[in-house]
Each structure stands twice: as C-alpha cells, then as structure tokens.
Amino acid sequence: MELRPPKKIIVRSSPGKGWGCFATEDIYEGEIIAECTVLTIPPESVAHDNNLFADYRFNYPSPGGEGAEQVIAFGVGSIFNHSDDHNAYWCDHPRYKAFQFIANRDIR
C-alpha cells in the first residue's frame, strides 16, 4: 500500500485563522494535492463530542448517507480550509480507506 505525500504545499499559521495549507508552487486543476489516511470516530464519540470535531470530520464513504462512518483525516487533510469558495475537493481514494484532495482550479 502506498499514498502520495503532499509535495507542493506547506502548513503555516494564517493570522486570525489558525493553521492553513499554502501552495509552494503552482498546482493545476485536477492535480492530486495530497492523499490522507483516515481514522474512524466511534459512533458514541460522535454523539457526545459536542461538535468538538464538527469542522474536522468527514463522512466516509462520500457522500455519506445511511451507514456512513464519521472519520478524521490524518496529515494535512483536516487542515485544508473550509471556504465557501474552495479551491480543492476531497473524494474517497479508489483503493484504500483514505481521501484524495484534488484541485478544482489552478492554485498559484
């Protein structure tokens, strides 16, 4: 098994916003930015977490629905911003229980 580590981004502080991912070189539309493993959150923790992980958890498999698990993405997966004008999206990895984060437009 093998996942691609991010090669064109760094993580740094963004004043007033916490941590964020920033391009170190051009990333092109459709390019995989990162692949991240995921950890399943036990259902009883989701019910009692008081939204502690609300901004960081994902449905797996996407788009979720009945029987979907709540997961936390490792690596940079939970650091990508949550902008309404996002420049990347995530999808299930085609072979592993992991996510791929893909640029939905060119990122400079």
MMTF fields as JSON, N, C-alpha, C and O atoms, coordinates in Angstrom:
{
  "mmtfVersion": "1.0.0",
  "mmtfProducer": "UNKNOWN",
  "numBonds": 431,
  "numAtoms": 432,
  "numGroups": 108,
  "numChains": 1,
  "numModels": 1,
  "chainsPerModel": [1],
  "groupsPerChain": [108],
  "chainIdList": ["A"],
  "bondAtomList": [4, 2, 8, 6, 12, 10, 16, 14, 20, 18, 24, 22, 28, 26, 32, 30, 36, 34, 40, 38, 44, 42, 48, 46, 52, 50, 56, 54, 60, 58, 64, 62, 68, 66, 72, 70, 76, 74, 80, 78, 84, 82, 88, 86, 92, 90, 96, 94, 100, 98, 104, 102, 108, 106, 112, 110, 116, 114, 120, 118, 124, 122, 128, 126, 132, 130, 136, 134, 140, 138, 144, 142, 148, 146, 152, 150, 156, 154, 160, 158, 164, 162, 168, 166, 172, 170, 176, 174, 180, 178, 184, 182, 188, 186, 192, 190, 196, 194, 200, 198, 204, 202, 208, 206, 212, 210, 216, 214, 220, 218, 224, 222, 228, 226, 232, 230, 236, 234, 240, 238, 244, 242, 248, 246, 252, 250, 256, 254, 260, 258, 264, 262, 268, 266, 272, 270, 276, 274, 280, 278, 284, 282, 288, 286, 292, 290, 296, 294, 300, 298, 304, 302, 308, 306, 312, 310, 316, 314, 320, 318, 324, 322, 328, 326, 332, 330, 336, 334, 340, 338, 344, 342, 348, 346, 352, 350, 356, 354, 360, 358, 364, 362, 368, 366, 372, 370, 376, 374, 380, 378, 384, 382, 388, 386, 392, 390, 396, 394, 400, 398, 404, 402, 408, 406, 412, 410, 416, 414, 420, 418, 424, 422, 428, 426],
  "bondOrderList": [1, 1, 1, 1, 1, 1, 1, 1, 1, 1, 1, 1, 1, 1, 1, 1, 1, 1, 1, 1, 1, 1, 1, 1, 1, 1, 1, 1, 1, 1, 1, 1, 1, 1, 1, 1, 1, 1, 1, 1, 1, 1, 1, 1, 1, 1, 1, 1, 1, 1, 1, 1, 1, 1, 1, 1, 1, 1, 1, 1, 1, 1, 1, 1, 1, 1, 1, 1, 1, 1, 1, 1, 1, 1, 1, 1, 1, 1, 1, 1, 1, 1, 1, 1, 1, 1, 1, 1, 1, 1, 1, 1, 1, 1, 1, 1, 1, 1, 1, 1, 1, 1, 1, 1, 1, 1, 1],
  "groupList": [{"groupName": "MET", "atomNameList": ["N", "CA", "C", "O"], "elementList": ["N", "C", "C", "O"], "formalChargeList": [0, 0, 0, 0], "bondAtomList": [1, 0, 2, 1, 3, 2], "bondOrderList": [1, 1, 2], "singleLetterCode": "M", "chemCompType": "L-PEPTIDE LINKING"}, {"groupName": "GLU", "atomNameList": ["N", "CA", "C", "O"], "elementList": ["N", "C", "C", "O"], "formalChargeList": [0, 0, 0, 0], "bondAtomList": [1, 0, 2, 1, 3, 2], "bondOrderList": [1, 1, 2], "singleLetterCode": "E", "chemCompType": "L-PEPTIDE LINKING"}, {"groupName": "LEU", "atomNameList": ["N", "CA", "C", "O"], "elementList": ["N", "C", "C", "O"], "formalChargeList": [0, 0, 0, 0], "bondAtomList": [1, 0, 2, 1, 3, 2], "bondOrderList": [1, 1, 2], "singleLetterCode": "L", "chemCompType": "L-PEPTIDE LINKING"}, {"groupName": "ARG", "atomNameList": ["N", "CA", "C", "O"], "elementList": ["N", "C", "C", "O"], "formalChargeList": [0, 0, 0, 0], "bondAtomList": [1, 0, 2, 1, 3, 2], "bondOrderList": [1, 1, 2], "singleLetterCode": "R", "chemCompType": "L-PEPTIDE LINKING"}, {"groupName": "PRO", "atomNameList": ["N", "CA", "C", "O"], "elementList": ["N", "C", "C", "O"], "formalChargeList": [0, 0, 0, 0], "bondAtomList": [1, 0, 2, 1, 3, 2], "bondOrderList": [1, 1, 2], "singleLetterCode": "P", "chemCompType": "L-PEPTIDE LINKING"}, {"groupName": "LYS", "atomNameList": ["N", "CA", "C", "O"], "elementList": ["N", "C", "C", "O"], "formalChargeList": [0, 0, 0, 0], "bondAtomList": [1, 0, 2, 1, 3, 2], "bondOrderList": [1, 1, 2], "singleLetterCode": "K", "chemCompType": "L-PEPTIDE LINKING"}, {"groupName": "ILE", "atomNameList": ["N", "CA", "C", "O"], "elementList": ["N", "C", "C", "O"], "formalChargeList": [0, 0, 0, 0], "bondAtomList": [1, 0, 2, 1, 3, 2], "bondOrderList": [1, 1, 2], "singleLetterCode": "I", "chemCompType": "L-PEPTIDE LINKING"}, {"groupName": "VAL", "atomNameList": ["N", "CA", "C", "O"], "elementList": ["N", "C", "C", "O"], "formalChargeList": [0, 0, 0, 0], "bondAtomList": [1, 0, 2, 1, 3, 2], "bondOrderList": [1, 1, 2], "singleLetterCode": "V", "chemCompType": "L-PEPTIDE LINKING"}, {"groupName": "SER", "atomNameList": ["N", "CA", "C", "O"], "elementList": ["N", "C", "C", "O"], "formalChargeList": [0, 0, 0, 0], "bondAtomList": [1, 0, 2, 1, 3, 2], "bondOrderList": [1, 1, 2], "singleLetterCode": "S", "chemCompType": "L-PEPTIDE LINKING"}, {"groupName": "GLY", "atomNameList": ["N", "CA", "C", "O"], "elementList": ["N", "C", "C", "O"], "formalChargeList": [0, 0, 0, 0], "bondAtomList": [1, 0, 2, 1, 3, 2], "bondOrderList": [1, 1, 2], "singleLetterCode": "G", "chemCompType": "PEPTIDE LINKING"}, {"groupName": "TRP", "atomNameList": ["N", "CA", "C", "O"], "elementList": ["N", "C", "C", "O"], "formalChargeList": [0, 0, 0, 0], "bondAtomList": [1, 0, 2, 1, 3, 2], "bondOrderList": [1, 1, 2], "singleLetterCode": "W", "chemCompType": "L-PEPTIDE LINKING"}, {"groupName": "CYS", "atomNameList": ["N", "CA", "C", "O"], "elementList": ["N", "C", "C", "O"], "formalChargeList": [0, 0, 0, 0], "bondAtomList": [1, 0, 2, 1, 3, 2], "bondOrderList": [1, 1, 2], "singleLetterCode": "C", "chemCompType": "L-PEPTIDE LINKING"}, {"groupName": "PHE", "atomNameList": ["N", "CA", "C", "O"], "elementList": ["N", "C", "C", "O"], "formalChargeList": [0, 0, 0, 0], "bondAtomList": [1, 0, 2, 1, 3, 2], "bondOrderList": [1, 1, 2], "singleLetterCode": "F", "chemCompType": "L-PEPTIDE LINKING"}, {"groupName": "ALA", "atomNameList": ["N", "CA", "C", "O"], "elementList": ["N", "C", "C", "O"], "formalChargeList": [0, 0, 0, 0], "bondAtomList": [1, 0, 2, 1, 3, 2], "bondOrderList": [1, 1, 2], "singleLetterCode": "A", "chemCompType": "L-PEPTIDE LINKING"}, {"groupName": "THR", "atomNameList": ["N", "CA", "C", "O"], "elementList": ["N", "C", "C", "O"], "formalChargeList": [0, 0, 0, 0], "bondAtomList": [1, 0, 2, 1, 3, 2], "bondOrderList": [1, 1, 2], "singleLetterCode": "T", "chemCompType": "L-PEPTIDE LINKING"}, {"groupName": "ASP", "atomNameList": ["N", "CA", "C", "O"], "elementList": ["N", "C", "C", "O"], "formalChargeList": [0, 0, 0, 0], "bondAtomList": [1, 0, 2, 1, 3, 2], "bondOrderList": [1, 1, 2], "singleLetterCode": "D", "chemCompType": "L-PEPTIDE LINKING"}, {"groupName": "TYR", "atomNameList": ["N", "CA", "C", "O"], "elementList": ["N", "C", "C", "O"], "formalChargeList": [0, 0, 0, 0], "bondAtomList": [1, 0, 2, 1, 3, 2], "bondOrderList": [1, 1, 2], "singleLetterCode": "Y", "chemCompType": "L-PEPTIDE LINKING"}, {"groupName": "HIS", "atomNameList": ["N", "CA", "C", "O"], "elementList": ["N", "C", "C", "O"], "formalChargeList": [0, 0, 0, 0], "bondAtomList": [1, 0, 2, 1, 3, 2], "bondOrderList": [1, 1, 2], "singleLetterCode": "H", "chemCompType": "L-PEPTIDE LINKING"}, {"groupName": "ASN", "atomNameList": ["N", "CA", "C", "O"], "elementList": ["N", "C", "C", "O"], "formalChargeList": [0, 0, 0, 0], "bondAtomList": [1, 0, 2, 1, 3, 2], "bondOrderList": [1, 1, 2], "singleLetterCode": "N", "chemCompType": "L-PEPTIDE LINKING"}, {"groupName": "GLN", "atomNameList": ["N", "CA", "C", "O"], "elementList": ["N", "C", "C", "O"], "formalChargeList": [0, 0, 0, 0], "bondAtomList": [1, 0, 2, 1, 3, 2], "bondOrderList": [1, 1, 2], "singleLetterCode": "Q", "chemCompType": "L-PEPTIDE LINKING"}],
  "groupTypeList": [0, 1, 2, 3, 4, 4, 5, 5, 6, 6, 7, 3, 8, 8, 4, 9, 5, 9, 10, 9, 11, 12, 13, 14, 1, 15, 6, 16, 1, 9, 1, 6, 6, 13, 1, 11, 14, 7, 2, 14, 6, 4, 4, 1, 8, 7, 13, 17, 15, 18, 18, 2, 12, 13, 15, 16, 3, 12, 18, 16, 4, 8, 4, 9, 9, 1, 9, 13, 1, 19, 7, 6, 13, 12, 9, 7, 9, 8, 6, 12, 18, 17, 8, 15, 15, 17, 18, 13, 16, 10, 11, 15, 17, 4, 3, 16, 5, 13, 12, 19, 12, 6, 13, 18, 3, 15, 6, 3],
  "groupIdList": [1, 2, 3, 4, 5, 6, 7, 8, 9, 10, 11, 12, 13, 14, 15, 16, 17, 18, 19, 20, 21, 22, 23, 24, 25, 26, 27, 28, 29, 30, 31, 32, 33, 34, 35, 36, 37, 38, 39, 40, 41, 42, 43, 44, 45, 46, 47, 48, 49, 50, 51, 52, 53, 54, 55, 56, 57, 58, 59, 60, 61, 62, 63, 64, 65, 66, 67, 68, 69, 70, 71, 72, 73, 74, 75, 76, 77, 78, 79, 80, 81, 82, 83, 84, 85, 86, 87, 88, 89, 90, 91, 92, 93, 94, 95, 96, 97, 98, 99, 100, 101, 102, 103, 104, 105, 106, 107, 108],
  "secStructList": [7, 7, 7, 7, 7, 7, 1, 1, 3, 3, 3, 3, 3, 3, 6, 6, 6, 3, 3, 3, 3, 3, 3, 1, 1, 7, 5, 7, 6, 6, 7, 3, 3, 3, 3, 3, 3, 3, 3, 3, 7, 7, 2, 2, 2, 2, 2, 2, 1, 6, 6, 6, 6, 6, 6, 6, 3, 3, 3, 3, 1, 6, 6, 7, 7, 6, 6, 7, 3, 3, 3, 3, 3, 7, 4, 4, 4, 4, 6, 1, 7, 7, 7, 6, 6, 7, 1, 3, 3, 3, 3, 3, 7, 1, 1, 1, 1, 3, 3, 3, 3, 3, 3, 1, 1, 7, 5, 7],
  "xCoordList": [0.853, 0.0, 0.897, 1.976, 0.423, 1.224, 0.337, -0.564, 0.595, -0.117, 0.899, 2.053, 0.453, 1.321, 1.381, 0.337, 2.577, 2.663, 2.527, 2.827, 2.08, 1.988, 3.375, 4.296, 3.526, 4.832, 4.818, 5.877, 3.648, 3.57, 2.893, 2.465, 2.795, 2.157, 2.987, 3.778, 2.782, 3.32, 2.169, 1.144, 2.357, 1.384, 2.018, 3.147, 1.278, 1.779, 0.593, -0.562, 0.913, -0.1, -0.643, 0.096, -1.944, -2.608, -3.218, -4.191, -2.68, -3.129, -4.657, -5.356, -5.136, -6.558, -7.38, -8.591, -6.738, -7.489, -6.944, -7.559, -5.832, -5.233, -4.295, -3.689, -4.169, -3.282, -3.947, -5.169, -3.133, -3.652, -2.616, -1.431, -3.05, -2.17, -1.969, -2.919, -0.729, -0.385, 0.474, 1.356, 0.205, 0.965, 2.382, 2.588, 3.359, 4.753, 5.148, 6.186, 4.315, 4.471, 3.095, 2.165, 2.958, 1.65, 1.088, 1.791, -0.199, -0.947, -2.039, -2.714, -2.209, -3.119, -4.442, -4.503, -5.488, -6.819, -6.744, -6.149, -7.347, -7.361, -6.174, -6.149, -5.196, -3.999, -4.307, -4.998, -3.792, -3.935, -2.951, -1.745, -3.481, -2.658, -2.091, -0.922, -2.921, -2.495, -3.409, -4.559, -2.886, -3.667, -3.478, -2.349, -4.576, -4.531, -5.302, -6.42, -4.691, -5.402, -6.471, -6.444, -7.405, -8.486, -8.626, -8.257, -9.162, -9.434, -10.925, -11.495, -11.557, -12.989, -13.226, -12.557, -14.179, -14.585, -15.687, -16.684, -15.542, -16.599, -17.927, -17.966, -19.019, -20.33, -20.686, -21.292, -20.319, -20.656, -19.878, -20.356, -18.714, -17.947, -18.565, -18.583, -19.071, -19.713, -20.937, -21.189, -21.69, -22.917, -22.634, -23.48, -21.453, -21.171, -20.034, -19.543, -19.606, -18.434, -18.783, -17.886, -20.062, -20.473, -19.856, -19.443, -19.808, -19.27, -17.785, -17.294, -17.06, -15.626, -14.917, -14.016, -15.315, -14.68, -15.539, -15.256, -16.561, -17.513, -16.847, -17.266, -15.827, -15.164, -14.084, -13.473, -13.844, -12.726, -13.136, -12.321, -14.37, -14.782, -15.458, -16.008, -15.396, -15.94, -16.813, -16.66, -17.726, -18.454, -17.603, -16.987, -17.565, -16.871, -17.786, -18.29, -18.024, -17.581, -18.415, -19.527, -17.862, -18.599, -19.619, -19.367, -20.728, -21.144, -21.789, -22.412, -21.645, -22.187, -23.579, -23.881, -24.419, -25.766, -25.867, -25.045, -26.863, -27.13, -25.915, -25.366, -25.493, -24.39, -23.012, -22.007, -22.944, -21.64, -20.961, -21.612, -19.647, -18.85, -18.433, -18.354, -18.173, -17.555, -16.064, -15.677, -15.229, -13.787, -13.06, -13.599, -11.832, -10.911, -9.791, -9.242, -9.45, -8.343, -7.034, -6.924, -6.046, -4.721, -3.929, -4.405, -2.725, -1.881, -2.502, -3.045, -2.419, -2.949, -4.454, -5.057, -5.062, -6.468, -7.421, -8.409, -7.146, -8.038, -7.594, -8.203, -6.543, -6.046, -6.514, -6.565, -6.858, -7.341, -8.498, -9.285, -8.606, -9.616, -11.029, -11.234, -11.958, -13.368, -14.101, -15.267, -13.437, -14.005, -15.184, -15.203, -16.167, -17.257, -16.764, -17.388, -15.647, -15.031, -13.771, -12.677, -13.944, -12.81, -12.11, -12.728, -10.817, -10.035, -9.643, -8.871, -10.176, -9.922, -11.14, -11.959, -11.245, -12.304, -11.683, -10.537, -12.428, -11.933, -12.843, -14.026, -12.265, -13.039, -12.391, -11.253, -13.128, -12.579, -11.455, -11.545, -10.403, -9.31, -9.867, -10.681, -9.453, -10.023, -9.627, -10.281, -8.562, -8.109, -8.045, -8.123, -7.905, -7.692, -8.72, -9.414, -8.799, -9.646, -8.852, -8.161, -8.973, -8.214, -8.928, -9.872, -8.471, -9.012, -7.959, -6.759, -8.434, -7.609, -8.157, -9.368, -7.262, -7.632, -7.136, -5.95, -8.054, -7.794, -8.131, -9.154, -7.269, -7.502, -8.668, -8.682, -9.647, -10.769, -10.569, -11.432, -9.413, -8.992, -7.483, -6.912, -6.864, -5.429, -5.214, -5.972, -4.173, -3.823, -2.406, -1.48, -2.242, -0.916, -0.238, 0.881],
  "yCoordList": [-1.174, 0.0, 1.234, 1.244, 2.256, 3.463, 4.669, 4.612, 5.75, 7.008, 8.091, 8.04, 9.071, 10.175, 11.246, 11.749, 11.609, 12.72, 14.042, 14.109, 15.082, 16.376, 16.892, 16.81, 17.427, 17.928, 19.398, 20.017, 19.971, 21.36, 22.281, 23.38, 21.836, 22.675, 22.677, 21.77, 23.723, 23.792, 24.153, 24.681, 23.862, 24.242, 25.36, 25.236, 26.46, 27.571, 28.299, 28.098, 29.127, 29.914, 30.988, 31.613, 31.184, 32.237, 33.19, 32.826, 34.397, 35.306, 35.416, 35.701, 35.181, 35.274, 34.083, 34.048, 33.096, 31.953, 30.604, 29.577, 30.574, 29.302, 28.769, 29.544, 27.457, 26.806, 26.692, 26.579, 26.723, 26.577, 25.969, 25.936, 25.486, 24.916, 25.954, 26.599, 26.106, 27.103, 26.46, 25.652, 26.829, 26.281, 26.848, 28.039, 25.969, 26.392, 26.494, 27.065, 25.939, 26.065, 25.859, 25.434, 26.152, 26.058, 24.643, 23.655, 24.58, 23.327, 23.494, 24.523, 22.489, 22.633, 21.914, 20.909, 22.445, 21.85, 20.357, 19.941, 19.557, 18.107, 17.4, 16.171, 18.15, 17.556, 17.095, 17.787, 15.928, 15.446, 16.221, 16.208, 16.894, 17.695, 16.832, 16.962, 15.95, 15.094, 13.883, 13.922, 12.817, 11.633, 11.395, 11.385, 11.203, 11.127, 9.922, 9.648, 9.212, 8.132, 8.727, 9.92, 7.902, 8.367, 7.455, 6.281, 8.016, 7.295, 7.373, 8.464, 6.238, 6.209, 6.698, 6.261, 7.603, 8.077, 7.136, 6.966, 6.526, 5.641, 6.384, 7.537, 5.725, 6.399, 7.053, 8.125, 6.426, 7.019, 8.32, 9.191, 8.462, 9.705, 10.808, 11.965, 10.471, 11.463, 12.023, 13.227, 11.157, 11.581, 12.467, 13.271, 12.328, 13.047, 14.051, 14.53, 14.381, 15.255, 16.739, 17.579, 17.079, 18.481, 19.305, 20.449, 18.695, 19.349, 19.673, 20.513, 19.024, 19.233, 19.027, 19.791, 18.002, 17.699, 18.102, 17.684, 18.891, 19.207, 19.792, 19.491, 20.615, 21.228, 20.342, 20.705, 19.195, 18.347, 16.95, 16.208, 16.583, 15.222, 15.187, 16.18, 14.031, 13.798, 12.549, 11.711, 12.43, 11.18, 10.257, 10.705, 8.997, 8.005, 6.801, 6.325, 6.294, 6.855, 8.073, 8.256, 8.903, 10.089, 9.652, 8.656, 10.305, 11.475, 11.142, 11.999, 9.919, 9.556, 8.983, 8.249, 9.334, 8.798, 7.664, 7.544, 6.848, 5.743, 4.841, 4.364, 4.606, 3.706, 4.323, 3.639, 5.61, 6.251, 6.38, 6.583, 6.258, 6.453, 7.916, 8.598, 8.389, 9.685, 9.414, 8.563, 10.144, 9.928, 11.263, 12.323, 11.181, 12.31, 11.984, 10.882, 12.934, 12.74, 13.086, 14.128, 12.215, 12.49, 13.372, 13.723, 13.725, 14.567, 15.943, 16.507, 16.476, 17.818, 17.807, 18.867, 16.637, 16.522, 17.356, 17.868, 17.504, 18.292, 19.744, 20.524, 20.114, 21.489, 22.31, 23.537, 21.644, 22.4, 23.285, 22.897, 24.485, 25.427, 24.965, 24.027, 25.647, 25.309, 26.443, 26.707, 27.1, 28.247, 27.846, 26.752, 28.735, 28.5, 28.597, 28.061, 29.28, 29.413, 28.534, 29.013, 27.268, 26.346, 26.101, 26.156, 25.833, 25.568, 24.1, 23.724, 23.279, 21.842, 21.106, 21.681, 19.856, 18.999, 17.677, 17.389, 16.885, 15.579, 14.498, 14.72, 13.334, 12.165, 10.937, 10.989, 9.842, 8.596, 8.119, 8.215, 7.608, 7.02, 5.806, 5.07, 5.584, 4.467, 3.077, 2.093, 2.974, 1.643, 1.443, 0.309, 2.52, 2.396, 3.199, 4.055, 2.903, 3.719, 4.989, 5.09, 5.934, 7.181, 8.199, 7.861, 9.442, 10.504, 11.009, 10.948, 11.505, 12.274, 13.699, 13.907, 14.67, 16.073, 16.54, 16.427, 17.071, 17.377, 18.836, 19.342, 19.506, 20.912, 21.013, 20.327, 21.863, 22.048, 23.28, 23.624, 23.94, 25.034, 25.212, 24.668, 25.956, 26.235, 27.011, 27.926, 26.637, 27.302, 27.847, 27.095, 29.118, 29.752, 29.866, 30.371],
  "zCoordList": [0.0, 0.0, 0.0, 0.591, -0.671, -0.808, -1.077, -1.913, -0.37, -0.589, -0.945, -0.518, -1.733, -2.137, -1.053, -0.638, -0.583, 0.364, -0.391, -1.583, 0.29, -0.387, -0.738, 0.075, -1.952, -2.394, -2.742, -2.835, -2.937, -3.395, -2.391, -2.743, -1.14, -0.125, 1.151, 1.409, 1.934, 3.287, 4.219, 3.789, 5.492, 6.519, 7.325, 7.801, 7.475, 8.276, 8.912, 8.538, 9.859, 10.549, 9.617, 8.857, 9.697, 8.938, 9.959, 10.62, 10.109, 11.166, 11.277, 10.304, 12.482, 12.761, 12.301, 12.521, 11.66, 11.125, 11.576, 11.29, 12.258, 12.673, 11.608, 10.869, 11.523, 10.564, 9.204, 9.103, 8.165, 6.812, 5.895, 6.227, 4.742, 3.721, 2.626, 2.184, 2.198, 1.191, 0.11, 0.4, -1.137, -2.267, -2.256, -2.021, -2.517, -2.645, -4.114, -4.45, -4.979, -6.429, -7.047, -6.36, -8.319, -8.972, -8.876, -9.083, -8.557, -8.532, -9.581, -9.625, -10.416, -11.553, -11.312, -10.603, -11.912, -11.812, -12.101, -13.095, -11.234, -11.396, -10.77, -10.711, -10.305, -9.697, -8.276, -7.527, -7.91, -6.538, -5.674, -5.92, -4.661, -3.762, -2.651, -2.289, -2.112, -1.008, -0.926, -1.366, -0.362, -0.034, 1.459, 1.949, 2.181, 3.637, 4.15, 3.712, 5.077, 5.737, 6.641, 6.942, 7.071, 7.929, 9.142, 9.106, 10.2, 11.437, 11.704, 11.734, 11.897, 12.206, 13.628, 14.564, 13.783, 15.103, 15.584, 14.882, 16.748, 17.243, 17.338, 17.768, 16.939, 16.94, 18.267, 18.282, 19.383, 20.68, 20.921, 21.649, 20.334, 20.459, 19.623, 20.043, 18.448, 17.586, 18.296, 18.252, 18.944, 19.613, 20.822, 21.212, 21.417, 22.663, 22.547, 23.57, 21.355, 21.232, 21.275, 21.212, 21.382, 21.447, 20.315, 20.505, 19.146, 17.952, 18.044, 17.29, 18.952, 19.078, 17.747, 17.401, 16.995, 15.724, 14.525, 13.402, 14.74, 13.667, 12.431, 11.314, 12.599, 11.448, 10.849, 9.844, 11.448, 11.02, 10.593, 10.044, 10.83, 10.492, 9.125, 8.647, 8.531, 7.194, 7.242, 8.131, 6.287, 6.093, 5.234, 4.267, 5.57, 4.756, 4.62, 5.638, 3.461, 2.185, 1.811, 2.306, 0.931, 0.487, -0.544, -1.222, -0.712, 0.045, 1.375, 2.002, 1.798, 3.108, 2.97, 2.03, 3.925, 3.93, 4.927, 5.835, 4.754, 5.663, 5.812, 4.819, 7.05, 7.316, 7.159, 7.351, 6.811, 6.654, 8.009, 9.034, 7.992, 9.191, 9.268, 8.246, 10.457, 10.66, 10.847, 11.649, 10.101, 10.157, 10.29, 9.971, 10.767, 10.813, 9.84, 9.867, 8.982, 8.042, 8.735, 9.382, 8.598, 9.145, 8.194, 7.114, 8.599, 7.762, 7.599, 8.549, 6.398, 6.127, 5.876, 5.714, 5.842, 5.481, 6.31, 5.783, 7.596, 8.452, 8.562, 9.294, 7.843, 7.904, 6.711, 6.787, 5.605, 4.454, 4.895, 5.758, 4.3, 4.771, 4.41, 3.64, 4.985, 4.805, 4.096, 4.388, 3.184, 2.485, 1.61, 1.046, 1.499, 0.562, -0.879, -1.794, -1.071, -2.387, -2.429, -2.727, -2.13, -2.003, -3.346, -4.409, -3.263, -4.463, -4.579, -5.461, -3.69, -3.738, -3.193, -2.475, -3.535, -3.004, -2.597, -2.944, -1.873, -1.458, -2.008, -2.265, -2.178, -2.591, -1.963, -1.498, -1.957, -1.433, -2.337, -3.56, -1.731, -2.502, -3.247, -2.688, -4.48, -5.243, -4.735, -5.083, -3.912, -3.474, -1.966, -1.492, -1.209, 0.233, 1.012, 0.464, 2.298, 3.167, 3.469, 4.482, 2.574, 2.626, 1.745, 1.031, 1.802, 0.967, 0.0, 0.267, -1.118, -2.033, -2.024, -2.097, -1.934, -2.04, -3.397, -3.705, -4.215, -5.622, -5.899, -5.438, -6.651, -7.009, -7.985, -9.007, -7.678, -8.607, -9.494, -10.302, -9.329, -10.21, -10.003, -9.058, -10.867, -10.696, -9.413, -9.092, -8.68, -7.436, -7.601, -7.902, -7.409, -7.556, -6.225, -6.144]
}
